Amino acid sequence: MNQGTALRITNLTKEYDALKAVDAISFSVGLGEVVGLLGPNGAGKTTTINMVLGILEPTSGSIAVLDRELKRGTSEIRRMVNFAAVYAHMPANLTVRQNLYVFGLLYGVKDLKDRIRTLLKDYDLERFASTRAGILSSGELSRLNLAKAVINKPRLLLLDEPTASLDPSISQLVRERIKEYAVGTKSGVLWTSHNMNEIEAVCDRVLFMSRGKILLAGDPRTLPSEHGKKDLEDLFITVAREPLQLKEM
Amino acid sequence: MSYSRIFAIFVRQLFLYKGNPTRLASIFLWLVIDIVQWGFITKYLGTFGQATFGFVTVILGAIILWEFMARVQQGIMMAFLEDIWTQNFINFFASPLKVREYLSGLIITSFASSIVGFLAMVAIAGPVFGYNVMAVGLMLLPFMAILLIFGIAMGVFVSGVVFRLGPSAEWLGWPIPLVLSLFAGVYYPISTLPVPLQVVAKVIPPSYVFESLRAILATGAFPSTLASNLFVGAALSIAYLLMASRFFVVIYRKNLKNGSIARFNAEAL
């Protein structure tokens, strides 16, 4: 499945005064691979994603996207990356089509009008094309966020709880879309979620973070039994409550 | 620099006007009220003592130019605040958009809306109050250029302050034109001010514009100080613009380090 590296993080650290939000973590995401980044609230997942997105400067360490250092040529690298996050809202006072148009321009999308037409169809947004984002339902808004996240056909897609607050039916639809995208385009996906069933269904590999460190990594289907836990949720609870029981990677 | 990305920032604001025509009030409403109010005041002043002085051209003309500069400053600030109110910083700054492209987009947006506002003011002041926008001839262009650059500098500076201190700092941006107008000689010659305040006026670029404007209209000829006034006014404006841009970039980098861009929204600050 891994056909190259979409993202390589080496000794990445983020300190806020005395607090180490991310503590010298290293991992990679292969092309065509979906990697789950798991951990309790405050573990450092979003901080890590924000550093990869270039909206938070690391204290030390390096981030390489498609083997290019993020520090150099950030703007060019960002053309190959995109994201969807539950806390990143699309401008509510623009319509679905206007939002996609603006972000298509920002990401330098070729044949933008055709691309928007395709996305509206693929993400079942055609009837909302002229509707303002602010009055969409959670599910519709999530589909818009995802449509924006793939508008530039990114080789690295970052998803921070993309299905949070969605009902199971829409969550499944969103998962399918993302999985299809990763497989179809051979792109790397880094995915955070608190839904362990979702992670098990979608991710090829998971990384467990706690207190800024990566404690565990492996196949989400076999990792729990390797650590004497009945399932991923059980393992998650152990990481959240008793991280010292687990040996750091 | 990517023109496509600059256009994205511009077109986003255009969509907002298109989607909600009441936003046009922000361009026209206060300007029209100001021009009508000052138009009648100057007309009234002109009735005193068989005045031969062109109150309309001098006072109303100065106010039109001042409003143009104020709209440039506030236009940049408003476009920037729009991204705060819609919590859009993550989306924008995680995209390939560069800070200078973002600022360029804000500036073009503000310039376009200010020019429209300026034309609206002239369209009212001409037929209704007899104001002649070309009373100073082509010197209007360098005067407007200095005011435009200074307005941009103020707009970028205030946006930087809001970026640093949070959305609640927006109130600092609104009274700036009013405060500066005290020293800029918009309504009265700089010599009217006490000497210490005249020193302040010397570092405010619009003061050179309005002093020159008044001198041309009073004598009908170009004053000997015109060239030096234009030079100093332009040089100061450019210097302020460079400093304001640098200030904004420094704040942006600071926010990159402390995580404010990721957390920046109206609820958090």
Boltz contact constraints between the chains, C-beta under 6 A:
constraints:
  - contact:
      token1: [A, 50]
      token2: [B, 262]
      max_distance: 6.0
  - contact:
      token1: [A, 53]
      token2: [B, 94]
      max_distance: 6.0
  - contact:
      token1: [A, 55]
      token2: [B, 93]
      max_distance: 6.0
  - contact:
      token1: [A, 55]
      token2: [B, 94]
      max_distance: 6.0
  - contact:
      token1: [A, 55]
      token2: [B, 261]
      max_distance: 6.0
  - contact:
      token1: [A, 55]
      token2: [B, 262]
      max_distance: 6.0
  - contact:
      token1: [A, 56]
      token2: [B, 259]
      max_distance: 6.0
  - contact:
      token1: [A, 56]
      token2: [B, 262]
      max_distance: 6.0
  - contact:
      token1: [A, 57]
      token2: [B, 256]
      max_distance: 6.0
  - contact:
      token1: [A, 57]
      token2: [B, 257]
      max_distance: 6.0
  - contact:
      token1: [A, 75]
      token2: [B, 96]
      max_distance: 6.0
  - contact:
      token1: [A, 75]
      token2: [B, 98]
      max_distance: 6.0
  - contact:
      token1: [A, 78]
      token2: [B, 96]
      max_distance: 6.0
  - contact:
      token1: [A, 79]
      token2: [B, 96]
      max_distance: 6.0
  - contact:
      token1: [A, 88]
      token2: [B, 90]
      max_distance: 6.0
  - contact:
      token1: [A, 88]
      token2: [B, 91]
      max_distance: 6.0
  - contact:
      token1: [A, 89]
      token2: [B, 87]
      max_distance: 6.0
  - contact:
      token1: [A, 91]
      token2: [B, 86]
      max_distance: 6.0
  - contact:
      token1: [A, 91]
      token2: [B, 88]
      max_distance: 6.0
  - contact:
      token1: [A, 92]
      token2: [B, 86]
      max_distance: 6.0
  - contact:
      token1: [A, 94]
      token2: [B, 15]
      max_distance: 6.0
  - contact:
      token1: [A, 98]
      token2: [B, 15]
      max_distance: 6.0
  - contact:
      token1: [A, 102]
      token2: [B, 8]
      max_distance: 6.0
  - contact:
      token1: [A, 102]
      token2: [B, 12]
      max_distance: 6.0
  - contact:
      token1: [A, 105]
      token2: [B, 4]
      max_distance: 6.0
  - contact:
      token1: [A, 105]
      token2: [B, 8]
      max_distance: 6.0
  - contact:
      token1: [A, 106]
      token2: [B, 5]
      max_distance: 6.0
  - contact:
      token1: [A, 106]
      token2: [B, 8]
      max_distance: 6.0
  - contact:
      token1: [A, 106]
      token2: [B, 95]
      max_distance: 6.0
  - contact:
      token1: [A, 106]
      token2: [B, 97]
      max_distance: 6.0
  - contact:
      token1: [A, 108]
      token2: [B, 4]
      max_distance: 6.0
